[in-house]
Amino acid sequence: MDEKILVTGGAGFIGSHIVDELIEQGNNVIVLDDLSGGFIENINTQAEFVNGSIEDTRLVQKIFRENKISHVFHLAAYAAEGLSHFIRRFNYKNNLLGSINLINESIKNKIKCFVFTSSIAVYGKNQLPMREDIVPTPEDPYGIAKLAIEQDLKCAKELFGLDYIIFRPHNVIGARQNINDKYRNVLGIFINQIKRNLPITIFGDGEQTRAFTGVKDIAPVIANSIKNQQAYNQIYNIGADKPYTVNQLTEIVKRAMNKPEHEVIYLEARKEVKDAYSDHNKAKEILGYQDTTSFEEGIKEMIEWAENASIRETEEFKNIEIRENLPKSWRSKEE
Ligand SMILES: NC(=O)c1ccc[n+]([C@@H]2O[C@H](COP(=O)([O-])OP(=O)(O)OC[C@H]3O[C@@H](n4cnc5c(N)ncnc54)[C@H](O)[C@@H]3O)[C@@H](O)[C@H]2O)c1
């Protein structure tokens, strides 16, 4: 049986770029995705596609039974960090327990390496720039689930020898980002609002800082990491170095979309880490990562791609579990 690489979340934004890279290098790839946040058009036509959930233990077992999986790139998750406070059960079920199905099968089938996209969210409010050797203190269920998976992978390495590589990306932008989800992806939200002629909405004063990362800078590095034995069993921050405020982002997006006077509304602040950016020296040294896409270029590329992307109103998240302290803009019209 030929070896295959399993990519979960391969119909999504970052995952689909990783699939493209793996296929270009001649690998056989299986994508497992339930299309809850990704799109079938994103999936490379040379990949096999299994439409299903990582939460489906039997399906995950079947994929491993019927194929010789050599590596797993695990990207499937609902990455709505701010919303995760209000969908706690869903967050842990989908993002954490779903991951455990994959880790169990990876152990049993003795795969060569498990690559996991964690997140800068594991750091919470922490010293800046955030480095891999500081103690993570996540502040929301999304980050807590990511940290739990990281720690589970360390246990699985110690007891069963499962090799892993963990990436902590942040604020990735570029073609194929989901721009129709009002709960996540700030640049996608702004593009969606401008295109639908709605005011841009900013939580708080807009002075929170983030470093926006071009997907084309990180996807090949993540895909290639499995070839570098020195990279194994380590955690890497990956992404752009230089932080910008959300207000700066807003100004550049408005100008790039030829809407310099577009209205901006400031909403009540939500619970979020004010400043989040990280140090990438480890990924630069060990993985040859380079931060090449400038802030303006990254935004421009995504806007150009969005010209032909379908733009719609986001559907409300169906099962909000806790409504207390839910930001007003996330409430249903009747509330
Ligand atoms: N985009 C970022 O800035 C960023 C930053 C840090 C970490 N990450 C992580 O990178 C990964 C990919 O993020 P993205 O931005 O490409 O998001 P995305 O929503 O575009 O991709 C995630 C994919 O996972 C799929 N998915 C979700 N739940 C699933 C399930 N239960 N079973 C099968 N498929 C499922 C979705 O349909 C989607 O295609 C996520 O794990 C995310 O937490 C992203």
The ligand as an SDF file (V2000), in Angstrom:
LIG
                    3D

 44 48  0  0  0  0  0  0  0  0999 V2000
   -6.1980   31.4660   10.6820 N   0  0  0  0  0  0  0  0  0  0  0  0
   -5.4290   31.8020   11.7110 C   0  0  0  0  0  0  0  0  0  0  0  0
   -5.0330   32.9690   11.8560 O   0  0  0  0  0  0  0  0  0  0  0  0
   -5.0010   30.7720   12.7040 C   0  0  0  0  0  0  0  0  0  0  0  0
   -4.1600   31.1620   13.7560 C   0  0  0  0  0  0  0  0  0  0  0  0
   -3.7540   30.2030   14.6870 C   0  0  0  0  0  0  0  0  0  0  0  0
   -4.1560   28.9030   14.5610 C   0  0  0  0  0  0  0  0  0  0  0  0
   -4.9740   28.5450   13.5430 N   0  0  0  0  0  0  0  0  0  0  0  0
   -5.3940   27.1410   13.4560 C   0  0  0  0  0  0  0  0  0  0  0  0
   -5.1420   26.6630   12.1530 O   0  0  0  0  0  0  0  0  0  0  0  0
   -6.1540   25.7150   11.7810 C   0  0  0  0  0  0  0  0  0  0  0  0
   -6.7790   26.1240   10.4680 C   0  0  0  0  0  0  0  0  0  0  0  0
   -7.3940   27.3920   10.6070 O   0  0  0  0  0  0  0  0  0  0  0  0
   -8.0160   28.1790    9.3800 P   0  0  0  0  0  0  0  0  0  0  0  0
   -7.8510   29.6110    9.6270 O   0  0  0  0  0  0  0  0  0  0  0  0
   -7.5210   27.5970    8.1190 O   0  0  0  0  0  0  0  0  0  0  0  0
   -9.5720   27.8670    9.5860 O   0  0  0  0  0  0  0  0  0  0  0  0
  -10.6490   27.2840    8.5520 P   0  0  0  0  0  0  0  0  0  0  0  0
  -11.9620   27.3590    9.2270 O   0  0  0  0  0  0  0  0  0  0  0  0
  -10.4960   27.9280    7.2380 O   0  0  0  0  0  0  0  0  0  0  0  0
  -10.1990   25.7640    8.4440 O   0  0  0  0  0  0  0  0  0  0  0  0
  -10.5880   24.7870    9.3750 C   0  0  0  0  0  0  0  0  0  0  0  0
  -11.2080   23.6330    8.6170 C   0  0  0  0  0  0  0  0  0  0  0  0
  -11.5510   22.6230    9.5530 O   0  0  0  0  0  0  0  0  0  0  0  0
  -12.8230   22.0970    9.1840 C   0  0  0  0  0  0  0  0  0  0  0  0
  -13.4170   21.5230   10.3950 N   0  0  0  0  0  0  0  0  0  0  0  0
  -13.8400   22.1630   11.5120 C   0  0  0  0  0  0  0  0  0  0  0  0
  -14.3270   21.2800   12.4040 N   0  0  0  0  0  0  0  0  0  0  0  0
  -14.2010   20.0530   11.8320 C   0  0  0  0  0  0  0  0  0  0  0  0
  -14.5130   18.7280   12.2530 C   0  0  0  0  0  0  0  0  0  0  0  0
  -15.0760   18.4910   13.4380 N   0  0  0  0  0  0  0  0  0  0  0  0
  -14.2410   17.7160   11.4270 N   0  0  0  0  0  0  0  0  0  0  0  0
  -13.6800   17.9270   10.2150 C   0  0  0  0  0  0  0  0  0  0  0  0
  -13.3690   19.1510    9.7530 N   0  0  0  0  0  0  0  0  0  0  0  0
  -13.6180   20.1960   10.5590 C   0  0  0  0  0  0  0  0  0  0  0  0
  -13.5790   23.2490    8.6100 C   0  0  0  0  0  0  0  0  0  0  0  0
  -14.6190   22.8450    7.7380 O   0  0  0  0  0  0  0  0  0  0  0  0
  -12.4750   24.0030    7.8660 C   0  0  0  0  0  0  0  0  0  0  0  0
  -12.3730   23.5690    6.5310 O   0  0  0  0  0  0  0  0  0  0  0  0
   -7.1310   25.6610   12.9480 C   0  0  0  0  0  0  0  0  0  0  0  0
   -6.7940   24.5580   13.7680 O   0  0  0  0  0  0  0  0  0  0  0  0
   -6.8830   26.9500   13.6840 C   0  0  0  0  0  0  0  0  0  0  0  0
   -7.1950   26.8260   15.0510 O   0  0  0  0  0  0  0  0  0  0  0  0
   -5.4180   29.4470   12.6120 C   0  0  0  0  0  0  0  0  0  0  0  0
  1  2  1  0
  2  3  2  0
  2  4  1  0
  4  5  1  0
  4 44  2  0
  5  6  2  0
  6  7  1  0
  7  8  2  0
  8  9  1  0
  8 44  1  0
  9 10  1  0
  9 42  1  0
 10 11  1  0
 11 12  1  0
 11 40  1  0
 12 13  1  0
 13 14  1  0
 14 15  2  0
 14 16  1  0
 14 17  1  0
 17 18  1  0
 18 19  2  0
 18 20  1  0
 18 21  1  0
 21 22  1  0
 22 23  1  0
 23 24  1  0
 23 38  1  0
 24 25  1  0
 25 26  1  0
 25 36  1  0
 26 27  1  0
 26 35  1  0
 27 28  2  0
 28 29  1  0
 29 30  1  0
 29 35  2  0
 30 31  1  0
 30 32  2  0
 32 33  1  0
 33 34  2  0
 34 35  1  0
 36 37  1  0
 36 38  1  0
 38 39  1  0
 40 41  1  0
 40 42  1  0
 42 43  1  0
M  CHG  2   8   1  16  -1
M  END
$$$$
